[in-house]
Amino acid sequence: MFEFEVTATDDSGARCGRFHTPHGILETPVFAPVGTAATVKAVLPAIWPS
């Protein structure tokens, strides 16, 4: 169901890859906020102009 494919590494141990999910593929590194209880934690909403 979930799989991580490493596409590149370096001497520091850092790695790039592809995270396969049932909803699609995420290229890493990536900023992917996680929503729980129908909210996203620690991400401020956009401020709408008045």
All heavy atoms as a GROMACS GRO file, in nm:
protein
  373
    1MET      N    1   0.082  -0.119   0.000
    1MET     CA    2   0.000   0.000   0.000
    1MET      C    3   0.087   0.125   0.000
    1MET      O    4   0.063   0.216  -0.078
    1MET     CB    5  -0.094  -0.003   0.120
    1MET     CG    6  -0.190   0.112   0.121
    1MET     SD    7  -0.310   0.104   0.254
    1MET     CE    8  -0.442   0.025   0.168
    2PHE      N    9   0.188   0.133   0.089
    2PHE     CA   10   0.282   0.245   0.092
    2PHE      C   11   0.420   0.191   0.061
    2PHE      O   12   0.456   0.082   0.105
    2PHE     CB   13   0.283   0.312   0.230
    2PHE     CG   14   0.155   0.381   0.265
    2PHE    CD1   15   0.058   0.318   0.339
    2PHE    CD2   16   0.132   0.511   0.222
    2PHE    CE1   17  -0.060   0.381   0.370
    2PHE    CE2   18   0.013   0.577   0.254
    2PHE     CZ   19  -0.083   0.511   0.327
    3GLU      N   20   0.497   0.270  -0.012
    3GLU     CA   21   0.632   0.228  -0.048
    3GLU      C   22   0.719   0.352  -0.062
    3GLU      O   23   0.673   0.456  -0.108
    3GLU     CB   24   0.627   0.152  -0.181
    3GLU     CG   25   0.761   0.104  -0.230
    3GLU     CD   26   0.748   0.036  -0.366
    3GLU    OE1   27   0.642  -0.020  -0.396
    3GLU    OE2   28   0.846   0.042  -0.442
    4PHE      N   29   0.847   0.342  -0.019
    4PHE     CA   30   0.941   0.451  -0.038
    4PHE      C   31   1.053   0.402  -0.127
    4PHE      O   32   1.118   0.302  -0.099
    4PHE     CB   33   0.998   0.501   0.095
    4PHE     CG   34   1.085   0.621   0.079
    4PHE    CD1   35   1.030   0.745   0.055
    4PHE    CD2   36   1.223   0.611   0.088
    4PHE    CE1   37   1.110   0.858   0.037
    4PHE    CE2   38   1.304   0.721   0.072
    4PHE     CZ   39   1.247   0.846   0.047
    5GLU      N   40   1.076   0.473  -0.235
    5GLU     CA   41   1.179   0.439  -0.333
    5GLU      C   42   1.288   0.545  -0.326
    5GLU      O   43   1.262   0.663  -0.350
    5GLU     CB   44   1.113   0.437  -0.471
    5GLU     CG   45   1.205   0.428  -0.587
    5GLU     CD   46   1.133   0.451  -0.719
    5GLU    OE1   47   1.010   0.475  -0.721
    5GLU    OE2   48   1.202   0.446  -0.822
    6VAL      N   49   1.411   0.506  -0.292
    6VAL     CA   50   1.524   0.600  -0.284
    6VAL      C   51   1.577   0.622  -0.425
    6VAL      O   52   1.607   0.528  -0.497
    6VAL     CB   53   1.635   0.545  -0.192
    6VAL    CG1   54   1.755   0.637  -0.192
    6VAL    CG2   55   1.582   0.526  -0.051
    7THR      N   56   1.588   0.752  -0.462
    7THR     CA   57   1.639   0.785  -0.596
    7THR      C   58   1.778   0.848  -0.592
    7THR      O   59   1.847   0.849  -0.693
    7THR     CB   60   1.542   0.880  -0.670
    7THR    OG1   61   1.526   0.999  -0.592
    7THR    CG2   62   1.408   0.814  -0.694
    8ALA      N   63   1.820   0.901  -0.473
    8ALA     CA   64   1.954   0.961  -0.462
    8ALA      C   65   1.993   0.969  -0.315
    8ALA      O   66   1.908   0.983  -0.228
    8ALA     CB   67   1.955   1.101  -0.522
    9THR      N   68   2.122   0.958  -0.288
    9THR     CA   69   2.176   0.972  -0.152
    9THR      C   70   2.306   1.054  -0.159
    9THR      O   71   2.359   1.077  -0.266
    9THR     CB   72   2.208   0.835  -0.088
    9THR    OG1   73   2.304   0.769  -0.168
    9THR    CG2   74   2.084   0.748  -0.075
   10ASP      N   75   2.353   1.095  -0.040
   10ASP     CA   76   2.484   1.160  -0.034
   10ASP      C   77   2.558   1.111   0.089
   10ASP      O   78   2.509   1.026   0.162
   10ASP     CB   79   2.474   1.312  -0.041
   10ASP     CG   80   2.420   1.375   0.084
   10ASP    OD1   81   2.392   1.303   0.182
   10ASP    OD2   82   2.405   1.498   0.087
   11ASP      N   83   2.679   1.163   0.113
   11ASP     CA   84   2.763   1.115   0.223
   11ASP      C   85   2.706   1.146   0.361
   11ASP      O   86   2.743   1.082   0.458
   11ASP     CB   87   2.903   1.176   0.211
   11ASP     CG   88   2.975   1.128   0.087
   11ASP    OD1   89   2.941   1.019   0.035
   11ASP    OD2   90   3.066   1.200   0.040
   12SER      N   91   2.616   1.244   0.372
   12SER     CA   92   2.560   1.280   0.503
   12SER      C   93   2.446   1.188   0.545
   12SER      O   94   2.398   1.197   0.657
   12SER     CB   95   2.508   1.424   0.501
   12SER     OG   96   2.390   1.433   0.423
   13GLY      N   97   2.402   1.102   0.455
   13GLY     CA   98   2.289   1.014   0.486
   13GLY      C   99   2.156   1.070   0.437
   13GLY      O  100   2.053   1.005   0.450
   14ALA      N  101   2.159   1.191   0.380
   14ALA     CA  102   2.037   1.249   0.324
   14ALA      C  103   1.995   1.167   0.203
   14ALA      O  104   2.077   1.103   0.138
   14ALA     CB  105   2.060   1.394   0.283
   15ARG      N  106   1.865   1.168   0.176
   15ARG     CA  107   1.818   1.093   0.060
   15ARG      C  108   1.699   1.162  -0.005
   15ARG      O  109   1.625   1.235   0.058
   15ARG     CB  110   1.779   0.951   0.101
   15ARG     CG  111   1.673   0.947   0.207
   15ARG     CD  112   1.656   0.810   0.263
   15ARG     NE  113   1.549   0.814   0.363
   15ARG     CZ  114   1.498   0.709   0.421
   15ARG    NH1  115   1.544   0.589   0.390
   15ARG    NH2  116   1.402   0.721   0.508
   16CYS      N  117   1.684   1.139  -0.132
   16CYS     CA  118   1.569   1.184  -0.209
   16CYS      C  119   1.498   1.059  -0.257
   16CYS      O  120   1.559   0.954  -0.273
   16CYS     CB  121   1.611   1.265  -0.332
   16CYS     SG  122   1.680   1.426  -0.293
   17GLY      N  123   1.370   1.073  -0.280
   17GLY     CA  124   1.300   0.956  -0.329
   17GLY      C  125   1.158   0.985  -0.368
   17GLY      O  126   1.116   1.100  -0.381
   18ARG      N  127   1.083   0.876  -0.384
   18ARG     CA  128   0.942   0.883  -0.417
   18ARG      C  129   0.865   0.804  -0.313
   18ARG      O  130   0.895   0.687  -0.288
   18ARG     CB  131   0.917   0.825  -0.555
   18ARG     CG  132   0.975   0.905  -0.665
   18ARG     CD  133   0.938   0.847  -0.802
   18ARG     NE  134   1.008   0.921  -0.906
   18ARG     CZ  135   1.124   0.882  -0.959
   18ARG    NH1  136   1.181   0.769  -0.921
   18ARG    NH2  137   1.181   0.956  -1.051
   19PHE      N  138   0.764   0.869  -0.254
   19PHE     CA  139   0.678   0.805  -0.154
   19PHE      C  140   0.548   0.769  -0.225
   19PHE      O  141   0.473   0.857  -0.266
   19PHE     CB  142   0.655   0.900  -0.037
   19PHE     CG  143   0.574   0.841   0.075
   19PHE    CD1  144   0.605   0.719   0.130
   19PHE    CD2  145   0.466   0.911   0.126
   19PHE    CE1  146   0.531   0.665   0.233
   19PHE    CE2  147   0.391   0.859   0.229
   19PHE     CZ  148   0.423   0.736   0.283
   20HIS      N  149   0.524   0.641  -0.244
   20HIS     CA  150   0.406   0.594  -0.315
   20HIS      C  151   0.292   0.573  -0.214
   20HIS      O  152   0.310   0.503  -0.114
   20HIS     CB  153   0.436   0.461  -0.385
   20HIS     CG  154   0.544   0.470  -0.488
   20HIS    ND1  155   0.518   0.484  -0.621
   20HIS    CD2  156   0.679   0.470  -0.475
   20HIS    CE1  157   0.631   0.490  -0.688
   20HIS    NE2  158   0.731   0.482  -0.601
   21THR      N  159   0.178   0.636  -0.239
   21THR     CA  160   0.060   0.621  -0.154
   21THR      C  161  -0.058   0.579  -0.242
   21THR      O  162  -0.051   0.587  -0.364
   21THR     CB  163   0.024   0.754  -0.084
   21THR    OG1  164  -0.034   0.842  -0.179
   21THR    CG2  165   0.145   0.819  -0.019
   22PRO      N  166  -0.169   0.537  -0.179
   22PRO     CA  167  -0.288   0.504  -0.259
   22PRO      C  168  -0.342   0.623  -0.338
   22PRO      O  169  -0.414   0.605  -0.436
   22PRO     CB  170  -0.389   0.459  -0.154
   22PRO     CG  171  -0.308   0.413  -0.039
   22PRO     CD  172  -0.187   0.503  -0.039
   23HIS      N  173  -0.307   0.746  -0.298
   23HIS     CA  174  -0.358   0.866  -0.364
   23HIS      C  175  -0.262   0.923  -0.468
   23HIS      O  176  -0.294   1.020  -0.534
   23HIS     CB  177  -0.391   0.974  -0.261
   23HIS     CG  178  -0.497   0.930  -0.166
   23HIS    ND1  179  -0.631   0.925  -0.200
   23HIS    CD2  180  -0.490   0.887  -0.039
   23HIS    CE1  181  -0.701   0.882  -0.098
   23HIS    NE2  182  -0.618   0.857   0.001
   24GLY      N  183  -0.142   0.870  -0.477
   24GLY     CA  184  -0.045   0.920  -0.574
   24GLY      C  185   0.096   0.912  -0.521
   24GLY      O  186   0.124   0.849  -0.419
   25ILE      N  187   0.187   0.976  -0.590
   25ILE     CA  188   0.330   0.972  -0.557
   25ILE      C  189   0.375   1.111  -0.512
   25ILE      O  190   0.344   1.210  -0.576
   25ILE     CB  191   0.413   0.927  -0.679
   25ILE    CG1  192   0.372   0.786  -0.720
   25ILE    CG2  193   0.562   0.932  -0.647
   25ILE    CD1  194   0.434   0.740  -0.850
   26LEU      N  195   0.450   1.116  -0.400
   26LEU     CA  196   0.510   1.240  -0.351
   26LEU      C  197   0.660   1.231  -0.376
   26LEU      O  198   0.725   1.136  -0.333
   26LEU     CB  199   0.487   1.257  -0.201
   26LEU     CG  200   0.344   1.278  -0.155
   26LEU    CD1  201   0.338   1.273  -0.004
   26LEU    CD2  202   0.293   1.410  -0.206
   27GLU      N  203   0.715   1.329  -0.445
   27GLU     CA  204   0.859   1.338  -0.464
   27GLU      C  205   0.917   1.400  -0.337
   27GLU      O  206   0.866   1.502  -0.289
   27GLU     CB  207   0.893   1.426  -0.584
   27GLU     CG  208   0.842   1.373  -0.716
   27GLU     CD  209   0.925   1.260  -0.774
   27GLU    OE1  210   1.043   1.248  -0.737
   27GLU    OE2  211   0.870   1.186  -0.856
   28THR      N  212   1.020   1.340  -0.278
   28THR     CA  213   1.080   1.393  -0.156
   28THR      C  214   1.215   1.455  -0.187
   28THR      O  215   1.280   1.413  -0.283
   28THR     CB  216   1.096   1.282  -0.051
   28THR    OG1  217   1.192   1.188  -0.096
   28THR    CG2  218   0.965   1.215  -0.020
   29PRO      N  219   1.260   1.553  -0.109
   29PRO     CA  220   1.193   1.608   0.009
   29PRO      C  221   1.072   1.694  -0.032
   29PRO      O  222   1.071   1.753  -0.141
   29PRO     CB  223   1.299   1.695   0.076
   29PRO     CG  224   1.393   1.732  -0.033
   29PRO     CD  225   1.388   1.619  -0.134
   30VAL      N  226   0.971   1.698   0.057
   30VAL     CA  227   0.848   1.771   0.028
   30VAL      C  228   0.789   1.824   0.159
   30VAL      O  229   0.807   1.763   0.265
   30VAL     CB  230   0.746   1.680  -0.043
   30VAL    CG1  231   0.701   1.566   0.046
   30VAL    CG2  232   0.627   1.756  -0.092
   31PHE      N  233   0.724   1.940   0.153
   31PHE     CA  234   0.648   1.989   0.267
   31PHE      C  235   0.506   1.938   0.248
   31PHE      O  236   0.438   1.977   0.153
   31PHE     CB  237   0.649   2.142   0.274
   31PHE     CG  238   0.562   2.196   0.383
   31PHE    CD1  239   0.602   2.185   0.515
   31PHE    CD2  240   0.441   2.254   0.355
   31PHE    CE1  241   0.522   2.233   0.617
   31PHE    CE2  242   0.360   2.302   0.456
   31PHE     CZ  243   0.400   2.292   0.587
   32ALA      N  244   0.462   1.850   0.335
   32ALA     CA  245   0.329   1.791   0.322
   32ALA      C  246   0.256   1.801   0.456
   32ALA      O  247   0.271   1.716   0.542
   32ALA     CB  248   0.340   1.645   0.280
   33PRO      N  249   0.179   1.909   0.476
   33PRO     CA  250   0.105   1.920   0.601
   33PRO      C  251   0.004   1.807   0.615
   33PRO      O  252  -0.052   1.761   0.515
   33PRO     CB  253   0.036   2.056   0.591
   33PRO     CG  254   0.034   2.088   0.446
   33PRO     CD  255   0.151   2.018   0.385
   34VAL      N  256  -0.016   1.762   0.738
   34VAL     CA  257  -0.106   1.651   0.765
   34VAL      C  258  -0.228   1.704   0.838
   34VAL      O  259  -0.215   1.772   0.939
   34VAL     CB  260  -0.035   1.542   0.850
   34VAL    CG1  261  -0.131   1.431   0.886
   34VAL    CG2  262   0.086   1.490   0.774
   35GLY      N  263  -0.346   1.673   0.789
   35GLY     CA  264  -0.470   1.715   0.855
   35GLY      C  265  -0.522   1.606   0.947
   35GLY      O  266  -0.529   1.489   0.908
   36THR      N  267  -0.555   1.643   1.069
   36THR     CA  268  -0.617   1.549   1.162
   36THR      C  269  -0.741   1.615   1.219
   36THR      O  270  -0.743   1.735   1.243
   36THR     CB  271  -0.521   1.511   1.277
   36THR    OG1  272  -0.480   1.629   1.344
   36THR    CG2  273  -0.399   1.437   1.225
   37ALA      N  274  -0.845   1.539   1.240
   37ALA     CA  275  -0.971   1.591   1.293
   37ALA      C  276  -1.018   1.710   1.208
   37ALA      O  277  -1.065   1.810   1.261
   37ALA     CB  278  -0.958   1.628   1.440
   38ALA      N  279  -1.001   1.698   1.076
   38ALA     CA  280  -1.046   1.798   0.979
   38ALA      C  281  -0.976   1.933   0.991
   38ALA      O  282  -1.026   2.035   0.948
   38ALA     CB  283  -1.196   1.816   0.987
   39THR      N  284  -0.856   1.936   1.051
   39THR     CA  285  -0.779   2.059   1.060
   39THR      C  286  -0.633   2.030   1.028
   39THR      O  287  -0.586   1.919   1.045
   39THR     CB  288  -0.785   2.123   1.201
   39THR    OG1  289  -0.726   2.033   1.295
   39THR    CG2  290  -0.928   2.152   1.243
   40VAL      N  291  -0.564   2.132   0.984
   40VAL     CA  292  -0.420   2.121   0.961
   40VAL      C  293  -0.351   2.195   1.074
   40VAL      O  294  -0.378   2.313   1.097
   40VAL     CB  295  -0.379   2.180   0.824
   40VAL    CG1  296  -0.228   2.176   0.808
   40VAL    CG2  297  -0.448   2.103   0.712
   41LYS      N  298  -0.264   2.128   1.146
   41LYS     CA  299  -0.196   2.187   1.261
   41LYS      C  300  -0.070   2.262   1.217
   41LYS      O  301  -0.002   2.221   1.126
   41LYS     CB  302  -0.156   2.077   1.360
   41LYS     CG  303  -0.267   1.982   1.399
   41LYS     CD  304  -0.372   2.050   1.484
   41LYS     CE  305  -0.464   1.950   1.547
   41LYS     NZ  306  -0.590   1.931   1.485
   42ALA      N  307  -0.042   2.373   1.280
   42ALA     CA  308   0.082   2.448   1.267
   42ALA      C  309   0.101   2.515   1.131
   42ALA      O  310   0.211   2.549   1.094
   42ALA     CB  311   0.203   2.361   1.299
   43VAL      N  312  -0.004   2.533   1.054
   43VAL     CA  313   0.004   2.606   0.929
   43VAL      C  314  -0.099   2.718   0.937
   43VAL      O  315  -0.217   2.694   0.951
   43VAL     CB  316  -0.025   2.517   0.807
   43VAL    CG1  317  -0.022   2.598   0.679
   43VAL    CG2  318   0.075   2.404   0.801
   44LEU      N  319  -0.052   2.843   0.928
   44LEU     CA  320  -0.143   2.956   0.939
   44LEU      C  321  -0.225   2.970   0.811
   44LEU      O  322  -0.173   2.954   0.702
   44LEU     CB  323  -0.065   3.084   0.965
   44LEU     CG  324   0.014   3.089   1.096
   44LEU    CD1  325   0.097   3.217   1.104
   44LEU    CD2  326  -0.079   3.078   1.214
   45PRO      N  327  -0.355   3.002   0.823
   45PRO     CA  328  -0.436   3.022   0.704
   45PRO      C  329  -0.398   3.151   0.632
   45PRO      O  330  -0.343   3.243   0.693
   45PRO     CB  331  -0.578   3.030   0.759
   45PRO     CG  332  -0.560   3.077   0.901
   45PRO     CD  333  -0.429   3.018   0.947
   46ALA      N  334  -0.427   3.159   0.507
   46ALA     CA  335  -0.402   3.281   0.430
   46ALA      C  336  -0.492   3.392   0.484
   46ALA      O  337  -0.604   3.369   0.527
   46ALA     CB  338  -0.430   3.256   0.284
   47ILE      N  339  -0.441   3.514   0.482
   47ILE     CA  340  -0.520   3.630   0.528
   47ILE      C  341  -0.584   3.692   0.405
   47ILE      O  342  -0.516   3.733   0.312
   47ILE     CB  343  -0.431   3.731   0.601
   47ILE    CG1  344  -0.371   3.666   0.725
   47ILE    CG2  345  -0.509   3.856   0.636
   47ILE    CD1  346  -0.269   3.751   0.795
   48TRP      N  347  -0.717   3.699   0.403
   48TRP     CA  348  -0.790   3.754   0.291
   48TRP      C  349  -0.786   3.906   0.298
   48TRP      O  350  -0.804   3.965   0.402
   48TRP     CB  351  -0.935   3.705   0.293
   48TRP     CG  352  -0.945   3.559   0.270
   48TRP    CD1  353  -0.953   3.463   0.366
   48TRP    CD2  354  -0.941   3.491   0.146
   48TRP    NE1  355  -0.956   3.339   0.309
   48TRP    CE2  356  -0.951   3.353   0.173
   48TRP    CE3  357  -0.933   3.532   0.013
   48TRP    CZ2  358  -0.951   3.259   0.072
   48TRP    CZ3  359  -0.933   3.437  -0.086
   48TRP    CH2  360  -0.942   3.301  -0.056
   49PRO      N  361  -0.766   3.972   0.186
   49PRO     CA  362  -0.768   4.121   0.186
   49PRO      C  363  -0.907   4.171   0.220
   49PRO      O  364  -1.006   4.112   0.182
   49PRO     CB  365  -0.730   4.159   0.044
   49PRO     CG  366  -0.716   4.034  -0.034
   49PRO     CD  367  -0.736   3.917   0.056
   50SER      N  368  -0.915   4.282   0.295
   50SER     CA  369  -1.046   4.335   0.330
   50SER      C  370  -1.096   4.436   0.231
   50SER      O  371  -1.030   4.489   0.152
   50SER     CB  372  -1.048   4.401   0.466
   50SER     OG  373  -0.925   4.421   0.523
   0.00000   0.00000   0.00000
